[in-house]
Every structure is written in C-alpha cells, then in structure tokens.
Amino acid sequence: MTDFEVPPNPTLARQAPLDLDLPKRGVAVVGCGGVGSWIAYFLALAGVTNLWLFDSDVVSDHNLNRLPLPHEAIGQPKTKTLSEAITKLRPDCHAIAMGAFSPTIADGLNLWDEVDWLACSTDTIASRRMCAAWCRDCQTKEGRIAVWYIEAAAEGEFGSIAGLPGEWETEDEAKPGYASVPVWVGPCVGAAMMAVAHIIHNTPPSDDHQSRLGWDPETYRMSFFDRRSRDTAAEQPNPRRLRWIPGDDVVAGNPLRTATGIMALGTVAEGGGGWRVELDDNGDWVPSENDGLANVVFPTEELAQTAIDEYGSRGRQYRIVPTEQAPNVATVPAIPEDLLTPDPEANVVPEPRTGTDPTPF
C-alpha cells in the first residue's frame, strides 16, 4: 500500500509520489522544432493539460533526425503535426496549434490568463528577447498575471537552458531554422528535460541561471555545467559544494586537510603520472582551484571523479586529464558531517561569456 493519493488519471500514478507542482493554467511553447517539440511532449506526458504551440515553420527533412515524426510529415506545419501527435498520446491535453508568436497576438489572446510559463526554443536571439520581454511585461503591467520565462537550445553535443536570452548569436542569425547548426537528438532531449524539470516543479530560473548538459568529446564522458547568481546560490545552496577553510594542518605543502578528514593522504605512488581536475575558465582549461582539489594529482581517473562528486566543481564545467606529475594522494574518504554545512561563498562563479560564440553558455 502507498501513503499517497492516486490521481484521477491512473496513467500518472507512478509520478504521484514525486509531489510535482504542475502549471495550473498551462504552458506556451514558442518554437516547436527539435527542442520545443520535446518540451511539449514531456509536458503532456507529465500531465499538463493546456499547451499553446507557436511556430510558423513547416517540418523539413533535416528536422527528422530530432523529431519522432514520419517522413510524410515533411511540408506540414510543425504545430499541427505536434498537436495531433500529443492528442494521440494524451487525449485530455488541449494542444492548440498556432502560427508565429508575437506580443500583439499574445495580448489579443490574453495569453497571460491561459499560461503560467513560456518556454522559448526559437533559433534567433531577436525572437528570444521578444518572448522574454513579453513575459517581463506580464509581471510588471497592471491587470496581467505573471508568466515565467525559460529558454532551451541545443547545439553540437550540448543542450542548454537559461533564465534570460544570452549574449550570443550565430553567423546565420537572419536565416530561419537550425540547418546551419550541427546537432543530434540527444542534446535536444537533454535541453527539453532540464526546461521541463523547472516548469513541473514550478521553479523559475533566476535571470542569470544557465545550465548545460552533453557529451564532452575531449574527456569522453557526459558533462554538466550549472551557473547561478550569488544571491540565488545563497537561497538554494548546494551542500556538495564546500568552502575550503585554510588551517595549520597542511602536510608537506599539500592543501589537503588531514586533521579535519576532508581528504586523507596515503601512500604516494612511485613513478608514473596521475590525473588532475581542470575547470573551464571562459573557454580556457585551467587547473582546479576548487576546495580540496588545488594542486592535487590523483593516482586514477576514477579517484579524481570521486573527488569531483564529493566537492563539486563550483558550478563550472570540468574535465579530468592525465599529467606527468606523480600522484600526491591515495584516497578520498567520506566527508565528515560537520563539514556538510553549505556555504554560499562556494557557489560564486565568474561572469558569463559575451561575444559571438554560438554556444550560449
């Protein structure tokens, strides 16, 4: 027997224990291509019953490597095919197919009365800024109801989300469609998952919240990058990112604090090289200055990953690389309970990149 109430729709019984906070009104999805379509699918599958789908484009052949649509859908309006597919999956979901989004159309529909969120996955910075500005107006103009904004994108091996449009654009900004941006279905699904997680937990991202998930071709592993403002981090601290507290118990110049048990020194491997952690510093990879990881060389890649799991990466993308330096640690024991108190200072991250880098974050 379970101690939770089974929802009226038995299809959602498996997610009932999660206590999700689904939008009460609905969600507008602006841009229904490789990312936006998955956002709409995930929202419908999670139980959202009112979706407004905006896109003026039609399905192209190059869309089908990211969309679960038959070849016969080519040439059909994206929102129409998406609405029909969602209706088949969830007959109780009202998926409304619209054309292009504009503030004029949204105002004419009183869209702020219909949706709690706007999820934007369009392919130009101008359209994203337009959507974000409309949401901002809904939060500030008298007589309107707040609509929260989140945007999602996929490029190359990475999917990403943000609380506001980034300061980036592609060389083909004026051309509609993602034909000029190489991408496959995985990053699209990843971006949609991150965006929908915020929506169904009713947790708007801060203006400078940026998350990025994907396959790192340099380290041959999945990589996750998360950036939050200092204020947001203080409100929602991550207990796995700990502040380094210097002390007198440093051994042989090594920054590991053996007396407090953050990490214990063991037998140093003789000869050979080891592994170290590097962090992304605005496009350059630099040795980690993270708490407990600075100047540390691990005997195995697995141990270095364990250390990252324990200490976090200060919200920055990281990689583990081999080095000719000899290892100077041998183990990463459990962190004592008295050191698990989160410290907002540990979440401070550098300012976001600017320029014409096609990668948003």
C-alpha positions in Angstrom: 0.0 0.0 0.0 1.2 3.5 -0.7 0.7 6.6 1.5 -0.1 8.9 -1.4 -3.4 9.6 -3.1 -3.7 8.0 -6.6 -4.5 10.8 -9.1 -7.8 10.7 -11.1 -5.7 9.8 -14.1 -4.1 6.4 -13.3 -1.6 7.0 -16.1 0.2 9.4 -13.7 0.2 7.1 -10.7 4.0 6.4 -11.0 4.8 10.1 -10.6 2.3 10.8 -7.8 4.9 10.2 -5.0 7.1 12.9 -6.5 4.7 15.7 -5.5 5.2 17.6 -8.7 3.8 21.2 -9.0 2.3 21.2 -12.4 1.3 24.5 -14.0 -2.3 25.4 -13.0 -3.2 27.2 -16.3 -0.8 25.9 -18.9 2.4 26.5 -20.9 3.2 28.3 -24.1 5.9 26.6 -26.2 7.4 29.1 -28.7 9.5 27.3 -31.3 8.4 23.7 -32.0 11.4 22.2 -33.6 14.0 19.8 -32.3 13.9 21.2 -28.8 10.5 22.7 -28.4 8.7 19.6 -29.6 10.3 17.5 -26.9 9.3 20.2 -24.3 5.7 19.9 -25.4 5.8 16.1 -25.4 7.4 16.0 -21.9 4.8 18.5 -20.5 1.9 16.5 -22.0 3.3 13.2 -20.7 3.8 14.7 -17.2 0.1 15.7 -17.1 0.0 19.4 -18.3 -3.5 19.7 -19.9 -3.2 23.1 -21.7 -0.5 23.8 -24.2 -0.2 26.7 -26.7 2.1 25.8 -29.5 3.7 28.6 -31.6 5.7 28.2 -34.7 5.2 29.4 -38.3 7.6 26.8 -39.9 6.9 23.5 -41.5 8.6 20.2 -41.0 11.7 19.8 -43.1 13.7 16.7 -43.9 16.6 17.8 -41.7 14.2 18.0 -38.7 13.6 14.3 -38.7 16.9 13.4 -37.0 15.4 15.1 -33.9 11.7 14.6 -34.1 9.7 11.4 -33.8 7.7 12.1 -36.9 7.1 10.0 -40.1 8.5 11.1 -43.4 5.0 12.0 -44.5 5.1 14.9 -42.1 7.5 16.9 -44.3 5.9 20.0 -45.5 3.2 20.0 -42.8 3.1 22.8 -40.2 5.1 21.9 -37.2 2.5 22.9 -34.6 -0.2 21.0 -36.5 1.7 17.7 -36.6 2.8 18.2 -32.9 -0.7 18.9 -31.7 -2.0 15.8 -33.5 0.8 13.7 -32.0 0.2 15.0 -28.5 -3.6 14.4 -28.8 -3.0 10.8 -29.7 -0.7 10.4 -26.7 -2.8 12.3 -24.2 -6.4 12.9 -25.4 -7.0 15.0 -22.3 -4.3 17.5 -23.2 -5.6 20.5 -25.1 -2.7 21.3 -27.5 -3.5 24.4 -29.5 -1.6 24.8 -32.8 -0.8 28.4 -33.6 1.5 30.2 -36.0 4.2 32.7 -35.2 4.3 34.2 -31.7 4.2 37.9 -31.3 3.3 40.2 -28.3 0.4 41.5 -30.3 -1.0 38.0 -30.9 -0.4 37.1 -27.2 -2.1 40.2 -26.0 -5.0 39.6 -28.2 -5.4 36.2 -26.8 -5.0 37.4 -23.2 -2.4 34.7 -23.1 -1.3 35.6 -19.6 -4.7 34.2 -18.4 -4.0 30.9 -20.2 -0.4 30.0 -19.3 1.9 30.1 -16.3 5.1 29.6 -18.3 6.5 30.5 -21.7 9.2 28.0 -22.9 11.2 29.5 -25.8 13.3 27.4 -28.1 13.4 29.6 -31.2 16.5 29.9 -33.3 17.2 33.7 -33.2 18.3 35.9 -30.4 15.8 38.6 -31.5 12.8 36.2 -31.1 14.0 35.1 -27.7 14.4 38.6 -26.5 10.9 39.4 -27.8 9.5 36.5 -25.8 11.4 37.4 -22.7 10.3 41.0 -22.9 6.6 39.9 -23.2 6.9 37.8 -20.1 8.6 40.6 -18.2 5.7 42.9 -19.2 3.2 40.3 -17.8 5.0 40.6 -14.5 5.0 44.3 -14.3 1.9 45.7 -16.2 -1.3 46.2 -14.2 -4.1 43.8 -15.0 -1.8 41.0 -16.1 -0.8 37.8 -14.4 2.9 36.8 -14.2 4.2 34.4 -16.9 7.6 32.8 -16.1 10.2 32.6 -18.9 12.6 29.8 -19.6 14.6 29.1 -22.8 16.2 26.0 -24.1 18.6 25.3 -27.0 20.7 22.5 -28.5 23.9 22.9 -30.4 26.5 20.3 -31.3 26.8 17.8 -28.4 25.2 20.1 -25.8 21.7 21.1 -24.7 21.2 24.2 -22.6 18.7 26.2 -20.7 18.7 29.8 -19.3 16.6 32.3 -17.4 17.1 35.0 -20.0 18.4 35.2 -23.6 22.2 35.0 -23.8 24.6 37.5 -25.5 25.4 35.2 -28.4 24.3 34.8 -32.0 25.3 32.7 -35.0 26.6 34.0 -38.3 23.3 32.8 -39.9 21.2 34.8 -37.4 19.0 36.1 -40.2 18.3 32.7 -41.6 15.4 30.8 -40.1 15.9 27.2 -39.0 18.7 25.2 -37.4 20.0 23.9 -40.7 23.3 25.7 -40.2 23.8 24.3 -36.6 25.0 20.7 -36.3 23.1 18.8 -33.7 21.6 15.4 -32.9 18.5 14.3 -30.9 20.3 13.7 -27.6 21.1 17.3 -26.7 17.6 18.4 -27.8 16.1 15.9 -25.4 18.5 17.0 -22.6 17.6 20.6 -23.0 13.9 19.8 -23.0 14.3 17.7 -19.9 16.1 20.5 -18.0 13.5 23.1 -19.0 10.5 20.9 -18.2 12.0 20.0 -14.8 11.9 23.7 -13.9 8.3 24.0 -15.2 6.8 21.0 -13.5 8.4 21.9 -10.2 7.2 25.5 -10.6 10.7 26.8 -10.1 11.5 29.8 -12.3 15.3 30.1 -13.0 17.0 33.3 -12.0 17.8 35.8 -14.7 21.4 34.6 -14.9 20.7 30.9 -14.3 22.4 28.8 -17.0 22.7 25.0 -17.3 24.4 23.0 -19.9 24.4 19.2 -20.4 26.0 17.0 -23.0 28.8 14.8 -24.2 32.3 16.2 -23.9 34.4 14.9 -26.8 37.6 15.8 -25.0 37.0 13.7 -21.9 34.7 11.1 -23.5 32.1 11.5 -20.8 28.9 13.4 -20.0 29.5 16.8 -18.6 27.1 19.1 -16.7 27.6 22.8 -16.2 25.4 25.0 -14.0 25.7 28.7 -13.2 23.7 30.6 -10.7 23.9 34.1 -9.3 25.4 34.6 -5.8 22.0 35.6 -4.4 20.3 32.5 -5.9 23.1 30.3 -4.6 22.6 31.7 -1.1 18.9 30.9 -1.2 19.4 27.4 -2.7 22.9 26.3 -1.6 24.3 23.1 -2.9 25.6 21.1 0.1 28.0 19.2 -2.2 30.0 22.4 -2.9 32.0 23.2 0.2 34.2 26.1 1.1 37.9 25.5 1.7 38.9 26.6 5.2 42.7 27.0 5.4 44.5 25.7 8.5 47.8 24.8 10.0 47.4 21.1 9.4 48.7 21.2 5.8 51.1 18.4 5.1 54.3 18.9 3.1 52.8 21.8 1.2 49.7 19.8 0.1 46.5 21.7 0.6 44.6 18.6 1.8 43.4 19.0 5.4 44.2 15.6 7.0 43.3 16.8 10.5 39.7 17.5 9.6 39.4 14.5 7.3 38.3 16.3 4.2 40.7 14.1 2.3 43.5 11.9 3.7 47.0 11.4 2.4 48.0 7.9 1.7 51.0 6.2 0.1 52.1 8.2 -2.8 52.5 6.2 -6.0 56.1 5.8 -7.1 56.9 6.9 -10.6 54.5 7.4 -13.5 51.9 10.1 -13.8 48.5 10.8 -12.5 45.2 12.6 -13.1 44.2 16.2 -12.2 41.0 18.2 -12.4 40.7 21.2 -14.7 37.9 23.8 -14.9 36.5 25.8 -17.8 37.7 29.4 -17.3 35.9 31.3 -20.1 37.0 28.9 -22.8 40.4 28.0 -21.3 41.0 24.9 -19.3 42.9 25.7 -16.1 44.0 23.6 -13.1 41.2 23.4 -10.5 41.4 25.9 -7.6 38.4 24.2 -6.0 38.2 23.4 -2.3 40.4 20.4 -1.7 41.4 19.9 -5.3 44.0 22.6 -6.0 47.4 21.1 -6.9 46.1 17.6 -6.3 47.2 14.7 -8.6 45.2 11.5 -8.3 46.6 8.0 -9.0 43.5 7.0 -11.0 40.9 8.8 -13.1 38.1 7.1 -11.1 39.5 8.7 -7.8 39.6 12.1 -9.4 35.9 11.7 -10.4 35.1 10.6 -6.9 36.7 13.8 -5.6 34.6 15.9 -8.0 31.5 14.1 -6.9 32.3 14.9 -3.3 33.4 18.6 -3.7 31.5 19.8 -6.8 33.0 22.0 -9.5 31.8 25.4 -8.3 29.1 25.3 -11.0 31.7 25.2 -13.8 32.3 22.6 -16.5 35.2 20.4 -15.6 37.4 17.7 -17.1 39.8 15.1 -15.8 43.1 14.9 -17.7 46.3 12.9 -17.4 49.5 14.6 -16.2 53.2 13.6 -15.9 53.2 14.7 -12.3 53.3 11.9 -9.7 50.1 11.3 -7.6 50.2 13.0 -4.2 47.1 11.5 -2.8 45.8 7.9 -2.5 42.2 8.1 -1.2 39.1 10.3 -0.8 37.3 9.3 2.4 33.8 10.3 3.3 33.3 14.0 4.3 32.5 14.4 8.0 29.0 15.5 8.9 30.3 18.8 10.4 31.7 19.8 7.0 28.4 19.4 5.1 27.1 22.8 6.1 26.6 24.7 2.8 28.5 27.9 2.3 27.1 30.4 -0.3 30.6 31.7 -0.9 31.5 28.4 -2.5 28.9 29.0 -5.3 30.3 32.2 -6.6 31.1 31.8 -10.3 32.6 34.0 -13.0 30.6 36.4 -15.2 29.1 34.7 -18.3 30.8 34.9 -21.6 29.9 37.5 -24.2 30.6 37.8 -27.9 29.6 35.8 -30.9 30.3 32.3 -29.6 27.4 30.2 -30.9 27.4 28.2 -27.6 25.1 30.1 -25.3 27.0 29.4 -22.1 
